[in-house]
Structures are given as C-alpha cells and as structure tokens.
Amino acid sequence: MNSASDTQTILQQQLKSCSWQLAGTVTMGAIAATLALFGQSSLSLARPIFPMIDQIYGAWESWYIGALMIFGLVWAFALVRQLNGLQYLLGRLKAEQRLEQQRALRESRAQAAKKPVAPEPVHSRPAPLHATRSNKFDY
C-alpha cells in the first residue's frame, strides 16, 4: 500500500467534490437571483389584489429586500468558504506531489549509492632507483 498515492487519490476525489459543490453554489445563487427578481415583480403585481399588502407595501418591500440581502450574504459566505476549501485542497495536492517527487529522487539516489563502484587503484610509493642508504628525508 503506497500511502502517498492513496493520499493523492483521496485529495483528487475531494477536489472534484469541492469543485462540484462550488458549481452548485454558483448555480443556486444564479437561480436565486432570477427568482428574487421574479418575486419582486410578483409582489408589486399582487399589491392591488391583496389589500393587506397594499396598505403596508413599503414594509413588505423592505422585509423582502432585507430577506434577500440576508440570503445573499449567506450565499456569499458559502461561496467564499467553498473557494477557500478549493484553494486549500489545491495547495495540499501540490505539496503531496512535491513530496512524492522528493521521495522518488531520494530512492533513485539510494539505488545509485547501492551500486558497486570499482575500487580505485592503490598508488604505492615507487621503489628508489638507486640502492643507497636511506636518510631522514626519505618518506
């Protein structure tokens, strides 16, 4: 079991899942914005039909806009959180890939170090050419 490749596989799966969640969050935001515009026009069209809305239309409209702002803030928070998660996973995946490269480099260096190298020839001192008495400076 290779833990580095398992970790990378898990991170890639999480990255794919996070990307789908981010796409879903953006899609839901676009749908909510479209429905918000439709709801605003529906509220103004319902004003003459329902006397309760007509009497306090300004309050209804401000509550509706306030609710939309709260939903928009929650959506923006979710979007930022998904983006941060995506960046975190990308950083971890790159770090794991660097670690895997370093491990492979270490293994290749270890394999190269295990190969037998030919021993260097031992250089001995040449024999003196003349047969004389040795003196103190002969090494």
C-alpha positions in Angstrom: 0.0 0.0 0.0 1.5 3.3 -1.1 0.3 5.9 1.2 1.5 8.8 -0.9 -0.5 7.7 -4.0 -3.5 6.9 -1.7 -3.4 10.4 -0.2 -3.2 12.0 -3.7 -6.1 9.9 -4.9 -8.2 11.0 -1.8 -7.2 14.6 -2.4 -8.2 14.4 -6.0 -11.6 13.0 -5.1 -12.1 15.7 -2.5 -11.0 18.4 -5.1 -13.5 17.0 -7.6 -16.3 17.0 -5.0 -15.4 20.5 -3.9 -15.5 21.7 -7.5 -19.0 20.2 -7.9 -20.1 21.9 -4.7 -18.7 25.2 -5.9 -20.5 24.9 -9.2 -23.7 24.0 -7.4 -23.4 27.0 -5.1 -22.9 29.4 -8.0 -25.8 27.8 -9.9 -28.1 28.1 -6.9 -27.1 31.7 -6.5 -27.9 32.5 -10.1 -31.3 30.7 -9.8 -32.0 32.6 -6.5 -31.2 36.0 -8.1 -33.5 35.2 -11.0 -36.3 34.2 -8.6 -35.6 37.3 -6.5 -36.3 39.5 -9.5 -39.4 37.5 -10.3 -40.6 37.7 -6.6 -40.1 41.5 -6.6 -42.2 41.9 -9.7 -44.8 39.5 -8.3 -45.0 41.4 -5.0 -45.6 44.7 -6.9 -48.3 42.9 -9.1 -50.0 41.5 -6.1 -50.3 44.9 -4.4 -53.7 45.9 -5.9 -55.1 42.4 -5.4 -54.4 42.0 -1.6 -55.5 45.0 0.4 -53.2 43.9 3.3 -50.1 44.2 1.0 -51.4 47.5 -0.5 -51.7 49.1 2.9 -48.2 48.4 4.1 -46.5 47.8 0.7 -43.3 49.7 1.8 -42.9 47.4 4.8 -43.4 44.3 2.7 -40.9 45.5 0.2 -38.3 46.4 2.8 -38.8 43.0 4.5 -38.4 41.3 1.2 -35.3 43.2 0.3 -33.9 42.6 3.8 -34.5 38.8 3.4 -32.9 38.9 0.0 -29.9 40.7 1.5 -29.5 38.1 4.3 -29.8 35.2 1.8 -27.3 37.0 -0.5 -24.8 37.3 2.4 -25.3 33.7 3.4 -24.7 32.7 -0.3 -21.6 34.9 -0.5 -20.3 33.3 2.7 -20.9 29.8 1.3 -19.2 30.8 -1.9 -16.1 32.2 -0.1 -15.9 29.1 2.0 -16.1 26.8 -1.0 -13.3 28.8 -2.7 -11.1 28.6 0.4 -11.7 24.9 0.5 -10.8 24.5 -3.1 -7.6 26.5 -2.7 -6.6 24.5 0.4 -7.1 21.2 -1.5 -5.1 22.5 -4.5 -2.3 23.5 -2.1 -2.3 20.2 -0.4 -2.3 18.3 -3.7 0.7 20.3 -4.9 2.5 19.7 -1.7 1.9 15.9 -1.9 3.1 15.9 -5.4 6.3 17.7 -4.4 6.8 15.2 -1.6 6.3 12.3 -4.0 8.9 13.8 -6.3 11.4 14.2 -3.4 10.8 10.6 -2.3 11.4 9.3 -5.8 14.6 11.4 -6.0 15.8 10.0 -2.7 15.0 6.4 -3.8 16.9 6.9 -7.1 19.9 8.4 -5.2 19.8 5.4 -2.8 19.7 3.0 -5.7 22.6 4.7 -7.3 24.5 4.6 -4.0 23.9 0.9 -3.6 25.6 0.1 -7.0 29.1 -1.3 -6.5 31.8 1.0 -7.7 35.2 -0.2 -8.8 37.8 0.4 -6.2 40.4 3.0 -7.0 43.9 1.5 -7.5 46.2 2.0 -4.6 49.2 4.0 -5.5 52.2 2.8 -3.7 55.4 4.7 -3.5 57.8 3.8 -6.2 60.9 2.0 -5.3 64.1 4.0 -5.2 66.1 3.7 -8.3 69.5 3.6 -6.6 70.5 1.4 -3.8 71.9 3.8 -1.3 71.5 4.3 2.4 68.3 6.0 3.4 68.4 9.3 5.1 65.9 11.1 7.2 64.2 12.9 4.3 63.1 9.7 2.6 59.4 9.2 3.1 
